[in-house]
């Protein structure tokens, strides 16, 4: 019996060459993504686009929006709307505190999104440390994950109907936070965490003036712009965390302590979207 038949006994037909067992001496695992033919075979013959189909993310308009300060119309968070008032929905946790915002110096988020998944063109890379006895070809692959703050904010706005992303207390990571200020509200995805020693609540708006010793939230720039019309000053806000964890992928890129480019925050072996701007061209404030 051939090796691929052991891995997938229920499938028939010839296995695509890209996934066939190499002859002779074993070779190291390549970081190259399997062919589209191989992925279709893996998916039981489903004819779906895979990785190499280019998706125009349209980041140019986002850069112009960032420079002009304009705010697109964001639809309500579908997850929050679905859970609101329903039996069994997670109980929201509401607090008051200070909110700052991200800048170009913000490092890669702890959590991000799977590249291409929202466009139905998911990207994968071979695992650096694959299992010795895989049961299927998918066990050898990892999704390409993007945790670059600018890209995470865009993903939240473009695909989740949120106003942006944020750093939140660790117990609320991967949740959606509803942030209120001056009679307005925005919703942000908690893609990163605030160091425990910096987390704090306060009922006094004056505590949010000057240099902060504690904060409850750090929002992405567009979210703060939507909420307050400015990005220069910290805010005293009301924050309700959804209590429901979103499906996100964990950071596994090279990383950088500050001022990361997209390549620093994408899974090793994966290429970032070529339409992503350089950090200096995002329109974000430096710090």
N, C-alpha and C positions, 0 to 999 in steps of 0.2 A: 504493500500500500504506500502511495506517495505521501510525503510529509504534509502537503496541503490538505489531502483527504483526511488525515488524522485530525487536523485542526478544524475542519468544517465537514463532518461526515454527512450532513443533510443536503449538501450542495452538489450539483451535477455540472458537467461541462468542463472544458479546459480552463485551468487557472491562468489569469493574465501573466505574462512573462515578468512584469515588474515585481510580482510577489513570489515567483518560483524559487525553490531552494537552490542556492548556488552550488555548482559542482566543484569538487576538489577541496582545497584548503579553505576553512571558514574565514570570512572577511569581517572586519569590524562593521558595526551598524552605521549606516549612512544617515546623515541628517536630511537627506533629500525626501521630499514628500512623495508618497506613492502616486502612481499615475491615476488619471481619472478612470481609466478602465478597471484598474485594480480596486478602486474605491467603490465603483458601481457593483463589481462582483461581491465585494464585502457587504454591500447593502442589499443583497438578495436580488440584484438585477434592477434596482430602482434607478431610473434615468434622471439623475439630479446633478446640477452643476457642482463641480468640486474645485476648489482653490484657484486654479489658474484663470478662471473667468474674472476679468478685472471689473471691479465695481467702483464707479465714480462717487467718492464720498462727498465731493462738493465742498471742500474746506475753504475755498476761496471766499465764498459769501460769508463764512463764519469769521474770517479774518477782517473783512470789511465791516461786519457788524460790530466786532470787538473794538475796532478803531473809532467807529461812529458813536458807540454807546447805545445803539438801538437795541430793542428787545423783541425777539420773535414771540408770537403767540404760542404759549405752551399749553397743551391739553392737560386736563387733570390726570393725576397718576392712576392708571388703570387698576393697579394692585390695590391701592387705597380705596378707590371707588368700589371695587368688588367686595372688599372686606368690611366696608363701613356699615355698621348696624346689623351685620349678620351674626347669627348664633355660631359660636365656636371660633370666631375671629380673634386674633391675638389682641390682648388688652394694651392700649397705648399708654405710654409713660410720658407725662408732661412736666416740664421744668422751666425755670427762668434762669437766664444767665447772659453772659457776654458772647458775642459772635464776631470773629474776625474773618478775613478772607485769604485765599491762596494767592501766591504770586509765582513768578518764574522760578524762584528759589525752592518752591515746594517739590519735594522728592517724589519718586514713584509711589502710587497708592498701594496699599496692602492688597486690595482687591480690584479686579478689572473685568473686562468683557472678552468673550471669545471672538477673535477676529473673523469677520465674514459671516458669522452665524445669523445675524439679523438680516443680512442680504441673501440668505440661503446659499452662500458660497463659503462654507467653513474651511479654515486652513489648519493643517496639521504638521507636526514635525516628529521625526523618529525620536523616541525616548533615549536619553543619554545612558540610562541604566535599565534596559529592558528586562523583563522576567526571563528566566532560563527556559521555562516551559510554557510559552504562551498558548492559550486556548483558542485565540482568534487573532487575526491580523491587527484588529483594533487595540489589542493589548500592547502592541509595539509602538503606538502613536500617542501623542499628546496634543491637545488643541493649542493653537497659538493664542496667548493671552496678552492683552494690551492694558497696562496700568498707568500709562502716561497721563498725568492730570488733565491736560488740555483735551486729550482724546476721550477720557472718561466723562468729562463734562459734556462734550459734544454727543457722546453716545446716550447719556441720560436725557438730554434735550431732544435729540433726533429720533430715538427709538423707544424711549420709556415715557415720554410725555411729561418729564420732570423739568425743573428749572436749572438743574445742575447737580453737582456732587459736593461732598463735604467730608471733613475729618470730624469724627464723633467720639464720644466715650466708648471704650473698647466693648462694653457689654451691648452696645447698639450697632456694632459693625454689621454691614450688609442690610441694614434696615432703611426704611424711608422716613425722613424727618420732615414734619410740617413746621415751618418757621414763621412766626408772626411778628410784625413790627408796624406800628403806626396804622393799624387797621387793615394792613395788607398781609397776604400769606404767600409763601413759595414752598415748594417741595424739593428736597434734595436727597440724593442717594449716598448713604454713608459708606464710601469706598475706602476710607482710611480711618485711622484712630489717633486720638490725642494722647500724648504721654500721661500716665496716671497722675503724676505730680502736678500737672497743669489743669486738670479737670476740676471745675468748681461751679457752683450755682450762686446766684445772688438775686435779691429782690430790689436792690438799689441801683437805678440806672447810672448814678454817679460812679459806681465801681467800674464802669466800662469806659471811663475817660482816661487818657494818658496811657502809660505803660501798664499792661495787664499782668497780674500775677496768677490769674485763673480764667478759664474760658469754658464754654459749653459746646462751642461749634466753631469750625472754620469752613466757610463756604467758598465755592469756586466763584470767580469774579462775576460771571453773568448772573448767577443766582442772587448775589448781593445787589447787583445793579437792578435786577427786576424788583427786589424787595424794597430798596431804599432810594434808588435813583443815583447812588454814588458808591464808590469803592474805597474812599479814603479814610473813613472813620469806623471804628468798632461800633456795634449796635447792642442795645439791651433788648433781648428777644424772648419770646415765649416759644418753646420747642416741645413738640409732641413726637415721640419715636413710635413707629408703627408696631413694633414687637414681632414683625414677620420678617424672616430672613430671605433675602433675594438670592437667586441662583447666579453666583459670580465665580470667576476663576481667580486663583491666588497668584500673586506676583512671583515670577520665576525668571526674570530678566537679569542682566548684568548689574543693574542698579547704579545709583550715583547719589552721593550725600546731598547735593543741592544742584540746582540749575540743570536738570536732566533733559536730554533730547529724547525723541521718541525711541531711538534705538536702545537707550538705556533701560526702557521699561517694557520691552517686548520680549517674549520667551526666546531664550537662546536658540539660534538656528532658524528663527523666523524673521522675515523681512517686514518692517512696518509699511503701512500704506504709502506709496510714493507721493500721494497728494497731501500728506500731512506737512504742515509748515515747519520751518525751523523755529526753535523756541523764541528767538528774537523777533519773529514775524507774527507771533500769535496775538499781539495786542495786549497781552497781560502785563500788569505792573511788575517791576523786577522783584519787589519784596513786599 
